[in-house]
Amino acid sequence: MNKIKFGTDGWRDLMYDQFNLPNVRKVIKAISQYIIANQGQDKGLVICYDARFFAETFAKEAANILISQGIKVFLGERDYPTPVTAYGVKLYNAFGAIMFTASHNPPEYNGIKFIPEYAGPASLEITKAIEDYLATIINNEPESNFSGPAVATLPESSLLQMINPTAEYINHLKSLINVEAIKKSDLHILVDPMYATGRDFLSQLFSGCSINEIHNQRDPFFGGFMPDPQGKFLNELKTKVAQQHPCIGLALDGDADRFGIIDNNGTYLTPNQVIPLVMTHLITTRDLKGAVVRSVATTHMIDRLAALHGVTTYETPVGFKYIGEKMRQMPVIIGGEESGGLSISGHIPEKDGILACALMAEMMAINKKSLLELLDELYARVGQFFSKRIDLHTTEKAKAKILKMFEKDPPEWIGINRVKEIKKIDGYKIILDNDSWVLIRPSGTEALLRFYLEAHSQEKLLDLTNKV
């Protein structure tokens, strides 16, 4: 039956296994039926792709199918980041976008994101509607309808428009970033787009600043690594940043919607450190009004700092779609998640690694301090926060058993600490009487349990890890 599974942000799978031309054609046909059912064919769809192997072919296939259904297509001239694609939806007043990307996953993966007309991740309702169309197609149409070679060329059609939204996107970011402050500083910026689609965007934004890029050629194998801007994949960037002063290292994932930040001495900052820094910077340097929004897995340091500034914090399930939904409902200063995504007031309700990196460079240039110095100033105000994530690979049967145990017999104590509250926003979040917490959350697409932990010292975090 249907092996195409949509996760928190679209469908991802191994290329030439499940992510192949026949299955891509089925998904695109399901999206086309959703568009037609909602009278979106005249507004049309943006189609873009990241730097992965075969990406242009998948994009041309999608364009060909949509055009054959009478749907207008805005097709990217090159590979583009997800946030640029989402911005293109607003720029071209489109009904939405299809983005071919597997984000930070290894090179052998690819995926499809559907971005609706509000330029953020698709809601559960929209994803469900597309899945329903897909199920009907799989159950009722012969496989032969979706076989055959890839299209060689696109048809001549008035429904096809080639696009390059780069200049408009960069100009939009310049309205959100104080580029002049960086130009006037002595800050050097070193960027690692990880051989992926984020190459050149920060260099264009910071034209006239001291900036260089490494790994800025397109490589579908991403240099032999995952295009994931975690510290363990950024050793070259760490080394090069530590050799220059003052310097900041900025990294982007496979589709440039996630960020990686390296401080002046080569230290990697986690998203749980970056988001509170950006939030504080926005509150103190801009006259922004509104709430802050974080996922259930993200640091409570945000809550402490927001309370100091008289700002309300909202907690959402994991997935930027929920943060984006809040951004569409109310004024939001910043929304962020521990996996490395954020957006801010005045921007699209989609995570944007390019924007996040730019804000960190601006912060360092204006304050003329290292990021760790700025972080220590926050710790002095609200205390220290130490976070960790553990992925437990198991079987579906064992995963279900563990979750059932938490549902039927939740713990009252973890070690010497009493359980103060259990939240079920997304998984099971156990908050202890010393304000440490543990979140147990199942993966929706794998036999995997994720454990998120936070405590107020390294010793307490280690103790909590050993007790879980």
Phi, psi and omega in degrees: 000214188279111177263004179273110185246129177268129178263209183292338183216055176101193182253127174230144179195173178290132176292143180066007165252266176273325180273086182228175184302313180301315181290323176299317179299321178297314181296318180294322177296320177298318177296320180297322178293323176296318180298311182296319180297335180252021176053043182256005187293326181286325176291325173085178184231136170281137175235120178224174185206158178267200190270013185284160178301138175073008187299315181297324181295314177300318181295318178295322176300314180298315179299317181298317180294315182295317179298321179296338178265008179079024182257131179293143183231132171251104187257129181296141181285336180215184174289139182227150174295156176302314180297329177290320176298314179297319177297326178298330177300315178291317184299318183260008179052045183274165176287337180169198181211152167249125178242120175273111180195150168246021173056241185265006182290164182300166187300332184283358179260155167216175183195174178229127169251136170256125181248114181288182188294345177276002171069034175223180180300147181296139177289166177300323181295318180291315178300318180297319179298317179295319178298323178295316176298320181297317180299319179296318179297313182295321184282336190242345182252140180293149180300331181298337178296341187241007179269179178110164182288163177291152178294140180279316181222157177277150180287151170291120185205141175290348180276355183252128176228123175280140187228155171219094184275011189301308186299316181293322178295314179299317179297323177297315179297326179296338176282346181253344187240140177273079182294326181298323179297325179287320178300322183280347181272173175259020182288131172259138183246128176241126187245137172237099177280004174060039178066014191251199193279353178279000183298140174080345184290315178291326177296322177290318179299318184259031176302130183097350175265171175277101186215140175222155177239143168248159178053044186255025169252149181290127177218109181298345178264359175053041177069014181090008180238171167288140176279062187237113188281048169277160183305323184291344178257007187239032185296321179295318178297317178303313183297315182292322179296318182294344181273354182232146180219136346283147185211149173230141177255132183235127181234153181230149179276190188302326177242014172063026173261352175243158186236158169225135186235131178242126181281174186308326183263010179092009180276133176277133175258133179284159173304328178292345172264323183292314186298314176299325178295313180296317180302312180297319179298316180295318182293322186271339183250347180232155179268055181273140179242148176138196182258175167242149184229134177222158175283163183297339182267002188261154188306142175280357173302327177302314181298316181299313181292320179299318180298323178299328182263007179070032184247138179279140176251134175247140180251135182234165169299166178292139182121128185292345178301325181284323175293316178299324178298317177297322180295332178278339184271332189206163173295127180232122179294311179207143171235136183208162179219151188296343180282358173107034178232142173205159170213166185225170177304136180092352181250176177292154180279051180224142180295144187217105179291329179296313177299315181300314179298317181297320179295322179292321177295317177300315181301314182292322180293318183289318185277341181054039177224158174290161180292325178293325175296317178295323178293320178298326177295323177291318178300323180296336182269322188233004182090168182271151179226130180235128187237158180203149173233135178238128176260120180254107177277128186213198174257162178298323180295315180293322178299314180296323181295317180296316181295322179295323178298316179294329180286317185275325186223069182295147182291148175259338179222148165236108187065231180267003184256131179283143175283118183273325185199146172237121178257144181238037178297318180201100188081210181236115179253114184258114181257127184265166184289350174261014179069009165286162178207158177228134174243126174251118186226126179279145170289141179277348185236352182227163172279076191212136171245135177251133177246121176252132183229146175215137177216178187256011170202160178296323180296315180294325178294317179297316179298318179296320178299316182292334183275335187285000000 
